[in-house]
Amino acid sequence: MKHTQLILAALLGLATLSAQANVTNAEALTKKYIRIAQTVNPEFVSSVTDGKMFFNRKIKMPNGKEMACASCHTTNPANPGKHALTGKAIEPLSPAVNNKRFKDLDKVEEKFTEHCNEIIGTDCTAAEKANYIIYLLTERTPSAKK
């Protein structure tokens, strides 16, 4: 029985390390975006508030419908979401909740480009990306289910 408990403890430890590694990846990416943003504006300071505003900002699409990151990802990035058009389930964005987020930084860059172009019609700025990730890092607790 103790052998099973040791294996379980080791697996839980690995899962914790994996989640922490992806939080660390997100933090490293944030630092990169902050450096880039400060080359454009030396006075740039990252902001959780600005990240939350960006995440929830509604933008009118060509079809007249308003969309925001929160349209698919819910107003709490620690919650699972659902694609607004297809209904496909989306895992939480918060790397503290979903250890697959920020695991592959190339994929993160690809998704930023894809989603920013889809929603705002252009790639997001480094400042927007930094603030967005900083906001995601603060959301660690899924909302209670109703």
C-alpha positions in Angstrom: 0.0 0.0 0.0 2.8 2.4 0.8 4.3 1.8 -2.7 1.0 3.0 -4.2 1.0 6.1 -2.0 4.6 6.9 -3.0 3.7 6.6 -6.7 0.6 8.8 -6.3 2.6 11.4 -4.4 5.3 11.3 -7.1 2.7 11.8 -9.9 1.0 14.7 -8.0 4.5 16.2 -7.6 5.2 15.9 -11.3 1.8 17.5 -12.1 2.6 20.4 -9.8 6.0 20.9 -11.4 4.4 20.8 -14.9 1.8 23.4 -14.0 4.5 25.6 -12.4 6.8 25.2 -15.4 4.0 26.6 -17.6 3.4 29.5 -15.2 7.1 30.1 -15.5 6.9 30.0 -19.3 4.0 32.5 -19.2 6.0 34.8 -16.9 9.1 34.5 -19.2 6.9 35.4 -22.2 5.5 38.3 -20.3 9.0 39.7 -19.6 9.8 39.3 -23.3 6.7 41.3 -24.3 7.4 43.9 -21.7 10.9 44.4 -23.1 9.5 44.8 -26.6 6.7 47.2 -25.4 9.3 49.3 -23.6 11.3 49.7 -26.8 8.2 51.3 -28.3 7.3 53.2 -25.1 10.0 53.4 -22.5 7.4 54.4 -19.9 5.3 51.2 -20.4 4.4 49.5 -17.2 2.4 46.2 -17.4 -1.1 46.2 -15.8 -3.4 43.5 -14.7 -6.3 46.0 -15.0 -5.4 46.8 -18.6 -5.1 43.0 -19.3 -8.5 42.4 -17.9 -10.0 45.3 -19.9 -8.4 43.9 -23.1 -9.7 40.4 -22.3 -13.2 41.7 -21.9 -13.2 44.4 -24.6 -16.0 43.9 -27.1 -15.2 44.6 -30.7 -17.8 44.8 -33.4 -17.1 42.1 -36.1 -17.9 42.6 -39.8 -21.1 40.6 -39.3 -22.2 43.1 -36.6 -21.8 40.7 -33.7 -19.7 41.9 -30.8 -16.9 39.6 -29.7 -14.2 39.6 -27.0 -11.7 37.1 -25.7 -14.3 36.5 -22.9 -16.9 35.5 -25.5 -15.3 32.1 -25.8 -13.2 31.9 -22.7 -15.8 33.3 -20.2 -15.1 36.3 -18.0 -12.9 34.1 -15.8 -10.0 32.6 -17.6 -9.7 29.9 -14.9 -13.0 28.5 -16.2 -13.5 26.2 -19.2 -15.0 28.0 -22.2 -16.9 27.3 -25.3 -16.2 28.5 -28.8 -18.9 31.1 -29.6 -19.5 29.8 -33.1 -18.9 26.1 -33.0 -19.8 25.3 -29.4 -16.5 23.3 -29.0 -15.3 23.1 -25.5 -12.2 25.1 -24.6 -9.9 24.3 -21.7 -9.2 27.2 -19.2 -6.7 29.8 -20.3 -5.1 30.3 -16.9 -1.8 28.4 -16.7 -2.3 28.0 -13.0 -5.4 25.9 -13.7 -4.5 24.3 -17.1 -1.0 23.0 -17.2 -1.2 22.7 -21.0 -1.3 26.5 -21.5 2.0 28.1 -22.2 3.6 24.7 -22.6 4.5 25.4 -26.2 5.5 29.0 -26.7 5.5 28.8 -30.5 1.9 27.7 -30.3 1.1 30.6 -28.0 2.6 33.0 -30.5 0.7 31.3 -33.3 -2.6 31.6 -31.4 -2.0 35.2 -30.5 -1.5 36.1 -34.2 -4.6 34.0 -35.2 -7.0 35.3 -32.6 -5.8 38.9 -32.6 -6.3 39.0 -36.3 -9.7 37.4 -36.1 -11.0 39.6 -33.4 -9.3 43.0 -33.7 -8.2 42.7 -37.3 -4.5 43.1 -36.6 -1.8 41.4 -34.5 -1.9 42.5 -30.8 0.8 44.8 -29.6 3.5 43.6 -27.2 1.9 45.7 -24.5 -1.5 44.1 -25.0 0.1 40.6 -25.0 2.1 41.4 -21.8 -1.0 42.8 -20.0 -3.2 39.9 -21.2 -0.8 37.2 -19.9 -0.3 39.1 -16.6 -4.1 39.1 -16.2 -4.3 35.3 -17.0 -1.7 34.7 -14.3 -3.8 36.4 -11.7 -6.9 34.2 -12.4 -6.2 31.0 -10.4 -9.7 30.0 -9.1 -12.5 28.7 -11.3 -15.9 30.2 -10.6 -18.3 28.1 -8.6 -20.7 26.1 -10.8 -24.3 27.1 -10.5 
